[in-house]
Amino acid sequence: MVGRDPRISSEMLESAVVSGILSAGVNVVRLGVLPTPAVGELAKQLAAAGGVMISASHNPFPDNGIKLFGPDGAKVPEETEESIASRLPAYPWLSSEGPTGALVGRLQSLLQAQNLYLDALRRQWPEGTDLSRLRIVVDAANGAASNLVGPLFTSLGAEPFLFSANPNGININRDCGSMHPERLAELVRLAEADIGFALDGDGDRLLCCDHRGEVLDGDDLLAILALDYHRRGVLAKQAVVATVMSNLGLDRMLQEAGVRVLRTPVGDRHVAAAMRAHGLNLGGEQSGHLLLLDQAASADGLRGALEILRIVSTTGNPLAELRRCLRKYPQRQLNLAVREKKPLKEMPKVEEAVAEAERVLGGEGRVLLRYSGTEPKIRLLMEGPDPGVLEKWEERIRAALRHEEILTS
């Protein structure tokens, strides 16, 4: 199964990926433009050997990449991706030893791919629940879910206000979608809507807005879902999985409710792996990845939106009321461009500043300094009860990084 997002380079890469797979003697079903979670869903539903999604997710249109899924609909392990990537420089497939003649693969297009995915989403919706009373705004990021949002919500009784749902190959994620929640907030206020949703370019992230235009990130949504699952008795082992980036307030609130929070490194792949290892069914990231393993094997923005709408509809509580369950700690985040990724242990002044900040914050806060896994950046996260203290130590750590001369500016 091969799917793609609407950015301009995806057609080119789709052709290359399809050609390579066919040349290895494997048949390919081309899905066209679909959200990333739909590729995993259809790979599992139609018993494929795997799935390939061509997308750079929330990144701007010049970027692109590939996501791989196994036959279970889940992303392949990181080790598998690294093994494949390590072979790329050698181009071993250019030999003449591959299949030829009648042994090469055949290409098909799955014309009903969008409908199959929409049917899978509708199956999770509780029968008799109607959305006609809610004014809903959706920012589709000019991405892979643009053509699905309208049919999905309309079939459930809503008449959504759609924005950024006209992809042209170069406007994906541009000043819209989950990377620009301020735009969603403005749209919700202008439309006097009850709730707003913002997806990213490949449809696996979700952020929300309440009727006041206040943004809810992945931590807020995970808190709402966890309490709902806990109340209904469907939360597996009374635990959820979050990442090291999630707010400490999430741990405190859920612990008081009798729910454990397990932490993983950043990345929905790590969240999913921990959920499977511990037999859990709910997890997520602050960035907006929500994993509902009872329903799907990977993060899915539209499934997450339906779950939030289910809770709003069945409880009668507006999102502004539901979000009050989570009181967040003040948090500061920095993303600084670097010339090189010098090991932190080789920068004693930086380690000293981080250690001193941790000592000052004690058990009421934390400091997380790490390099990005995908960009030439170093990321700093600080949490604690006093914003002034956070600002002070943020500047000290930044100064220590400048001293090491690894920052670009």
N, C-alpha and C positions, 0 to 999 in steps of 0.2 A: 504494500500500500504506500503510495507516494502522494503527499499533499504539499501545498505551498501557500504562502501568504501573497497579497497582491503587489508587493514591491516590485519594481521594474526588473531587477536582476533575477527574480525567482523563476521566471520562465526559462531563462538560460540555464540556470543551475538544475532545474527540473529535468531538462533535456539531457544534461550531462549525467545526472544520477541515474535516470532511467536507462540511458545507453549503457552505462557501466554495469548495471544489474542484469540487463538483458544479455550482455556479452558474456556474463558468467553462467548463462544457461538457466536463469531464474525468471519466471514470469512476473510481470508488473501490472498492477491495477492503478491507474492514475485517477486521483480523487479530485483534482482541481483545487480551487481556492477554498480552504476550510480552516477553522481554528485548530491549533495544535492538539488540544484534547480530543478532537474528533478523529484524528488519525489513529491515536491509541485506541479509542473506542471501536472504530471500524476494523482495525487489525484484529482485535479480540473477537468482535461480533462475527466476523466473516472468516475466522480461523486462518488468518494469514501467518506467514513465517515471521513477519515483522512489519514495522512501519517506518517511513522516513518523512520528516517534516522539514521543508526548506523555509527557514525564517530566521530573522535576527531578533525576534520577540519585541521588546519594548524599545529597541535601539532605532536610530534614524535610518531613512531609506537607503543611504549608500552602503550600509552594513548588510551582511547576510551570513547565514550559517545553516547548520544541519542538526536536527534532533532525531535521535534514533529510539525506536520502541521495539520491545520484544513481543512475542505472540500473546503474552498476557495483558498487553495494552499499557504496560508500565515502561518508563524510560530504562534503557539498558544500563547496567552498572558502569560507574565511572572507569573502572579498570578496562572494560571492553572498549570504551571510546578511546582511552589512552593507547591501547594496543593497536587499534586501527590507525590512530594519528601517527604513531611511531613508524608505521610502514609507508606513509605517504611520500616521504622524500625519495624512496627507492623506486616508486612507480612499478611494482612487480607485475601489475596486470597488463603491461604493454607487451608482454611476451606473446608468442603465437601459440601458446599451449592451451589456451582456453577453448571453449566450445565453438564449433563452426557449423555452417550449413544448417541442417534441420535441428541441431541441438541448441541453437541460441534461443533466448527467451522470447515470448510474445507479449505485446502490449495491449491492454484493454483500458477503456475509460469507464469509471463507475458513475453513470449519469445520475443515479439516485442517491449519491453519497450524502448530499445535504439533507434530503428527506429522511434517510436512515438515522442520521445524527439527531435531527429534530425529534424524531419519534422516540429515540432513547432519552432525550431530555424531558419530553412530555410524560413519559412513564413514571417519572419521579414526582409529578405534581399530584397532590391529593385530590381525588375526585370530588366535585361539588364546590371546590374553592374558586371563587370568582375575583378577578382583578379589576372589574369594571369601575369600582369606586375609587381606585387609586390613580393619581396623575403621576406618570413615570417618565423620567428623562433618561436617555441612554446615549452616552458618547462612545461610539464604536471604534474610535482611533483611526478611522479610514483603513481598517485592518481586515483580517480574515473572517471576522464574524459579522461584517457589515450587512451582508445579504440575509443573515439568519435572525437578527434581533427582531425585526418587524414581524415576520411570520410567526416566530415563537410567542411573543407577547400578545399579539393579536389573537392567536388561537386560544389563549388563556383568558380572554375577555378584556384585555387592556388595549388602549390606543396610545402607544408610547410616542413621545416626542423624540425623534431620532436626530442626532447630530454627528458630524464627522463619519458619515456612512456612505461616502462616495469616493472610494479609492481610485486613484489614477496612476498608481505605480510609484509616485514620488512623494505623496502627502501622508503616508503611513506614519503615525505617531508624531506628526509635525504640529506642535502647539496644541495637542489634543490628547485624549486618552488618559490612562492612569498615571502617566508621567506629568500630567498637567491638571491636577485635581482642582486648581483654582478656577479653571474654565468650567468644569462641571458645576462648581458651587454657584458661579454666575448664572449658568443656564437654568439651574433649579430655581433660583430666586426670580429670574425673569419669567419663567413659566408658571410660577406659583405652584410648583409640583410638591407632591408628598415625599418623593424619594428619587434619587438619581444614582445611576451606575456608570462607571467608567471602566472600559476594558483596555487592554493593551493590544499591540498590533497582531499578535497571534492568538489572542483570546484566552490566555491561561491565567491572567491576573484580573483582579477586581478590586476597585475602591468604590465607596458609596458616599452619598451626601444625604443628610436629613433635610426636612422642609425649610430649615433656617439657613441652609447653605453651609452647614458645618460638615467637614470631611471626616469620614471614618476610614482608617487604614486597616490593614490585615489583622492587627492586634485587636482592634475594636470588634471586627467581624468574628474572629475566632472566639472572643469572649462571649458574644451573643449566642453563637452556635453551641459552644460548650455548655452554657447554662441551660439552653433549650434541650439538648441531648440528655443532659444529666436529669433534668426535670421529667422528661418522658421515659427515662429508664433505658435509653438506647446507646449511651456512651460506653464504649467498650472499656472495661477494667478501670473506669473512673479516672481516665488519664488522657491528656492530649499531648501533641508534639509541637514545639515551636523552635525557633532558632535562637542563636546567641544575640541576634539583633532585637528580639522582642522586648517590650518594655517590662521592667520589673513589676509594675503594677499588675500585669497579667498573672504572674505567679502568686502574688499576695491575694488577689481577689479569688482566684480559682481554688487556692489552698483553703481559704475560709469556707468555700462551698463544698469542700471535700473532694476536690479534683486535683490530681497531680499534673505537673507540667514537666515534660522531658525536653531537654535542650539539645540541639544539633548544630553543626556548622551551617553557614549560610548556603541556601540552595534547596529548592523543592525536592531534588533528588535525595538529599540527605534526610529530609523530613519523611519522605515516603519510605525510605529504607528502615528508619527507626520505627515507623508505624508498623511495618510488616514484621520486623524483628520482635516487637512486643505485643503483637496482636491487637493493635489499636485502629480506630476507624475515623479519627478526626485530627487534623493538624493544619498548620499554615505558617505563613511568613508575614512579617510586617509589610512587605512590599505588595501583598495582595494575592499571593498564591494560597488557595484554599484546597485542601485535599480531603475528599469525602470518599474514603475507600470502600464504603458499602455501596457506592454508586458508580465510581469510576476509578481507574488505576492511576490517574495523574491529575494535576491541578486543572481546574476548569472554571473560567470566569462566569459562564452562563449558568452552570449548575449552582455555583455559589450565590448568584443573584436570585435564582429560584428559591433557594433555601431561605434567604433573608426575606423574600416576599411571602413565603409560606408562614414564617414566624409572625411577620407584621399582620398578615391577613387572619390567622387563626387566633392570635392573642388579642387583636384589636388595639395593640399598643403601637404608637408611631415610633419610627426609628430614633427620634430624639429622646424618647423615654427609655427605649431598650439600651441605648448606648451608655446610660448613666451607671450601669453595673460596673464599668471599668474606670477607675481613677488612676490616671497615668502619673508616673514620676516625671519630673522635668527631665528632658533629654536634649543633648546637643550632639549633632553629627557633623563631621567634616569629611570631605572627599578632596584630597590634595593630589595633583598630578606630580609624578616622580620621574627623574631621569633614569633611575635604576632601582631595583628591588633588593637593596642591601639587607642582609639578615638583621633582624632587630637585635639579636644578641651581640652583634658587632657594633652597636651604637649605644655605648654605656650611658651617655647623657640622656638619651631617650628613655632607656629602661629605668634610669633613676627617677626621671620625672613621672613616669607612669606609676612606679612603685610608691612614690610619695603621694600622688593623687589618690591611689587606692587606700593608703593608710589614713588620709584625711577623711575620705568618704566612709571608711569602715564598712560595717554590714548594711549600711543604708544606701549604698550606691555601688557603682562599678565603672571600670574603664576597660574598653576593648580597642586595641590597636592592631590592625591587620592590613595586609596588602590585598587588593582586589584580585580575584582569580581570573578575570577576563579583561581588565584594563590596566594601563600603567598608572595606577593610583594607590595611595595609602588611605585607609579609612579609619577615622577615630569616632568612637561612640562613648559618650559619658552620660551617666544617670546619677541622680541624687536629689535630695529634698530641697536643696538651696541652689537656685539658678545662678546666683552670684559666684558661688564657689566653683560651679561647673565652668563658668566663663573664664574665671581666673586660671584654672588649671588647663583648660583648653589652650589658652594662649601660651602657657609655659611649655606644654608639650609641642605646640607648633614651633616655638622658638628653638627647642632642642632639635627638632627635625631640620630646621633651617641651618643650624650649626653643623649638621652632618652633610649639608650641601647636596641632598638628594632631591629636593623640591625643584620644580621647573621655574617657580617664581616665588 
